[in-house]
Amino acid sequence: MRVTRIVRWTNLIIASALFFFVVLIGSLNTLIATDRAPAVLSAAFPATSAANTSSPSYQPEQPCSYSDRVDLRVIILTYNRPLSLLKLLESLDALETDGATAALEIWIDRSRKTGKLNADTEKVASAFQWTRGPTRVHVQPTHVGIYGQWIDTWRPRDDSDRELALILEDDLSVSKYAYRWVRAVFAAYSHRTDFVGASLTSHQMVILSPRPRGRLAGPKNHTVIMYKCFGTWGFTPKPSHWRKFQVDYSLKLQ
């Protein structure tokens, strides 16, 4: 499985920083891959009308819990790249869900300097109607940055694998078989105590150890690689580990 990605050094730095937070909760591995209008919500003040009964329970700097139950929750993190966001949304419209229930949550951050929202990004997000399930657009009340976007936009309901979240930054395009692959990986490896999640990242990963150097790769006849890393390019965390990570991260902030 391959995922098209525009590689940026800033994302590599962010991935490295998040990796060190993840290893705080243990020595864990990641498996890596070689019909309605959206409701626009404010993350600070989620709507409570009958039309939005499935809006999340959210408070700033606390992980967001959702009241509806789905098999797949796609979390999109975006800020000011409307064209890239549109490309990602269009690729998601071809996603094979195999009859699973799904929901799309688009989280828009604000400018760190001005606190303003990117109007074009909000326009693209609000106009999109996902064919696979309901779409909700969440506007952050203030600038939360990459950590706030990643850590606080999905709180697993429990430790089971009943609901999986596919977390995507806005400059990705995903394969139509992404969810099928992720679900198969969880079915095969989720019982392992050293399995922390699955990433759609393929050949962009760099070997962490000094030797051998180069890109991470596995046998050509294999579709997964198990490696201790944080794959930010299409990540599906194991719910039980993600909950522990969120707790540990919040304690570090106190």
C-alpha positions as CSV (number, residue, x, y, z in Angstrom):
1,M,0.0,0.0,0.0
2,R,1.3,3.4,-0.9
3,V,0.3,6.8,0.1
4,T,1.2,9.9,-1.9
5,R,2.7,12.5,0.4
6,I,4.4,15.9,0.0
7,V,7.5,15.4,2.2
8,R,8.4,18.4,4.4
9,W,11.2,18.6,6.9
10,T,8.9,20.3,9.4
11,N,6.7,17.2,9.5
12,L,9.8,15.0,10.1
13,I,10.7,17.1,13.1
14,I,7.1,16.9,14.4
15,A,7.0,13.1,13.9
16,S,10.3,12.8,15.8
17,A,9.0,14.9,18.7
18,L,5.7,12.9,18.9
19,F,7.6,9.7,18.8
20,F,9.4,10.5,22.1
21,F,6.0,11.2,23.7
22,V,4.8,7.8,22.5
23,V,7.7,5.8,23.9
24,L,6.9,7.2,27.3
25,I,4.0,4.7,27.6
26,G,6.1,1.7,26.8
27,S,8.2,-0.1,24.2
28,L,5.6,-0.3,21.4
29,N,5.6,-1.0,17.7
30,T,3.7,0.4,14.8
31,L,2.7,-1.6,11.7
32,I,3.5,0.4,8.6
33,A,2.1,-0.1,5.1
34,T,4.9,-0.7,2.4
35,D,-25.5,12.1,1.9
36,R,-25.9,15.0,4.0
37,A,-24.4,18.5,4.3
38,P,-21.8,18.8,7.0
39,A,-22.6,20.4,10.3
40,V,-20.2,23.3,11.2
41,L,-19.5,23.2,14.9
42,S,-17.4,25.3,17.2
43,A,-15.1,23.1,19.3
44,A,-15.6,25.4,22.2
45,F,-19.4,25.4,22.0
46,P,-20.7,22.2,20.3
47,A,-24.3,22.5,19.0
48,T,-27.0,20.9,21.1
49,S,-29.9,21.1,18.8
50,A,-31.8,18.0,17.6
51,A,-29.9,18.2,14.2
52,N,-26.6,17.8,16.0
53,T,-27.3,15.3,18.6
54,S,-24.1,13.4,17.7
55,S,-21.8,16.4,18.2
56,P,-18.8,15.7,20.4
57,S,-18.3,16.4,24.0
58,Y,-15.3,18.7,23.9
59,Q,-13.4,21.1,26.1
60,P,-10.2,22.9,25.1
61,E,-7.0,21.0,25.9
62,Q,-9.0,17.8,26.7
63,P,-9.5,14.8,24.4
64,C,-12.7,15.0,22.4
65,S,-15.3,12.3,23.0
66,Y,-18.1,11.5,20.4
67,S,-21.6,10.4,21.3
68,D,-22.3,8.4,18.2
69,R,-20.9,4.9,17.6
70,V,-19.2,4.0,14.4
71,D,-16.7,1.5,13.1
72,L,-14.4,4.1,11.5
73,R,-13.9,7.7,12.4
74,V,-11.8,9.6,9.9
75,I,-10.1,12.6,11.7
76,I,-8.8,15.3,9.3
77,L,-6.4,17.9,10.8
78,T,-6.2,21.1,8.7
79,Y,-5.4,24.8,9.0
80,N,-4.6,26.8,5.8
81,R,-4.2,24.4,2.8
82,P,-7.6,24.4,1.2
83,L,-6.5,22.9,-2.1
84,S,-4.6,20.0,-0.4
85,L,-7.6,19.5,1.8
86,L,-9.9,19.2,-1.2
87,K,-7.6,16.6,-2.8
88,L,-7.7,14.6,0.4
89,L,-11.5,14.8,0.7
90,E,-12.0,13.7,-2.9
91,S,-9.7,10.7,-2.3
92,L,-11.7,9.7,0.8
93,D,-14.9,9.7,-1.3
94,A,-13.6,6.5,-3.0
95,L,-12.7,4.8,0.3
96,E,-14.0,1.3,0.5
97,T,-15.7,0.8,3.9
98,D,-17.1,-2.6,3.2
99,G,-20.4,-1.9,4.9
100,A,-18.8,-0.4,8.1
101,T,-20.4,2.6,9.7
102,A,-18.2,5.7,9.4
103,A,-18.1,9.4,10.2
104,L,-15.8,12.2,9.0
105,E,-14.5,14.8,11.5
106,I,-12.7,17.8,10.0
107,W,-10.8,19.9,12.6
108,I,-9.7,23.4,11.6
109,D,-7.0,25.1,13.6
110,R,-6.5,28.9,13.8
111,S,-3.5,31.1,13.2
112,R,-1.1,31.3,16.1
113,K,-0.3,35.0,15.5
114,T,-3.8,36.4,14.7
115,G,-6.2,33.7,16.0
116,K,-8.1,34.0,12.7
117,L,-9.6,31.1,10.7
118,N,-8.6,30.5,7.1
119,A,-11.8,31.3,5.2
120,D,-10.9,29.2,2.2
121,T,-10.2,26.1,4.3
122,E,-13.5,26.5,6.1
123,K,-15.3,26.9,2.8
124,V,-13.8,23.7,1.3
125,A,-14.6,21.7,4.5
126,S,-18.1,23.0,4.9
127,A,-19.0,22.4,1.2
128,F,-17.9,18.7,1.2
129,Q,-20.5,16.0,1.6
130,W,-19.0,12.6,2.3
131,T,-20.7,9.7,0.7
132,R,-19.6,7.2,3.3
133,G,-21.2,8.8,6.4
134,P,-22.0,12.0,8.2
135,T,-19.5,14.9,8.0
136,R,-18.8,17.4,10.8
137,V,-16.6,20.4,10.7
138,H,-15.0,21.5,14.0
139,V,-13.5,24.9,14.4
140,Q,-10.9,25.3,17.1
141,P,-11.8,28.2,19.5
142,T,-8.2,29.2,19.6
143,H,-4.9,28.2,18.1
144,V,-4.0,24.7,19.5
145,G,-1.1,23.7,17.2
146,I,-0.1,20.3,16.0
147,Y,-0.1,18.7,19.4
148,G,-3.7,19.9,20.2
149,Q,-4.9,18.8,16.8
150,W,-3.4,15.4,17.1
151,I,-3.9,14.5,20.7
152,D,-7.3,16.1,21.5
153,T,-9.5,15.3,18.5
154,W,-10.3,11.7,19.3
155,R,-10.9,10.0,22.6
156,P,-11.6,6.3,22.2
157,R,-14.8,5.3,23.9
158,D,-13.1,2.3,25.5
159,D,-10.1,0.0,25.1
160,S,-11.7,-2.2,22.4
161,D,-11.0,-2.1,18.7
162,R,-14.7,-1.6,18.0
163,E,-14.1,2.0,16.7
164,L,-11.0,2.8,14.9
165,A,-9.8,6.3,14.0
166,L,-7.8,7.1,10.9
167,I,-6.0,10.4,11.6
168,L,-4.9,12.3,8.5
169,E,-3.1,15.6,8.0
170,D,-4.5,17.7,5.2
171,D,-1.7,17.1,2.6
172,L,-2.3,13.4,2.1
173,S,-4.2,11.4,-0.4
174,V,-5.3,7.9,0.6
175,S,-5.8,4.7,-1.2
176,K,-9.4,3.5,-1.6
177,Y,-8.3,0.3,0.2
178,A,-6.8,2.1,3.3
179,Y,-9.5,1.1,5.7
180,R,-9.6,-2.5,4.4
181,W,-5.9,-2.7,5.1
182,V,-6.1,-1.2,8.5
183,R,-8.9,-3.4,9.6
184,A,-7.0,-6.5,8.4
185,V,-3.9,-5.4,10.3
186,F,-5.8,-5.0,13.5
187,A,-7.5,-8.4,13.1
188,A,-4.1,-10.0,12.6
189,Y,-1.9,-8.1,15.2
190,S,-4.1,-6.3,17.7
191,H,-3.7,-9.1,20.3
192,R,0.0,-8.4,20.6
193,T,1.0,-6.3,23.6
194,D,3.7,-4.5,21.6
195,F,1.3,-3.4,18.8
196,V,0.4,0.3,19.2
197,G,-1.2,1.0,15.8
198,A,-1.0,1.0,12.1
199,S,0.3,3.7,9.7
200,L,-0.2,4.1,6.0
201,T,3.3,5.5,5.6
202,S,5.3,3.4,3.3
203,H,8.8,4.1,1.8
204,Q,9.2,7.5,3.4
205,M,10.2,6.1,6.8
206,V,13.9,6.4,7.8
207,I,15.7,3.7,9.8
208,L,16.2,5.1,13.3
209,S,19.4,3.2,14.2
210,P,22.8,4.5,13.0
211,R,23.3,1.3,11.0
212,P,22.1,0.4,8.5
213,R,21.2,3.8,7.2
214,G,18.5,4.5,4.6
215,R,14.8,4.0,4.1
216,L,12.8,1.4,6.0
217,A,11.8,-1.5,3.8
218,G,10.7,-5.1,4.2
219,P,10.5,-8.2,2.0
220,K,8.8,-7.6,-1.3
221,N,6.2,-10.3,-0.7
222,H,5.1,-8.7,2.6
223,T,2.6,-5.8,3.0
224,V,3.5,-4.8,6.6
225,I,6.6,-3.9,8.6
226,M,6.7,-3.8,12.4
227,Y,9.0,-1.1,13.6
228,K,9.2,1.2,16.7
229,C,8.3,4.6,15.3
230,F,5.5,7.1,15.0
231,G,3.9,7.1,11.6
232,T,2.1,10.4,11.2
233,W,1.2,9.9,7.6
234,G,-2.2,8.1,8.0
235,F,-2.1,6.8,11.6
236,T,-4.6,4.5,13.2
237,P,-3.8,4.1,16.9
238,K,-4.8,1.1,19.0
239,P,-7.5,2.5,21.2
240,S,-6.2,1.1,24.5
241,H,-2.7,2.5,24.0
242,W,-4.0,5.8,22.7
243,R,-6.1,6.3,25.8
244,K,-3.0,5.6,28.0
245,F,-0.9,8.0,25.9
246,Q,-3.5,10.8,26.3
247,V,-3.5,10.3,30.1
248,D,0.2,10.3,30.2
249,Y,0.5,13.4,28.0
250,S,-2.0,15.3,30.2
251,L,-0.1,14.4,33.3
252,K,3.1,15.7,31.8
253,L,1.4,19.1,31.2
254,Q,0.4,19.4,34.9
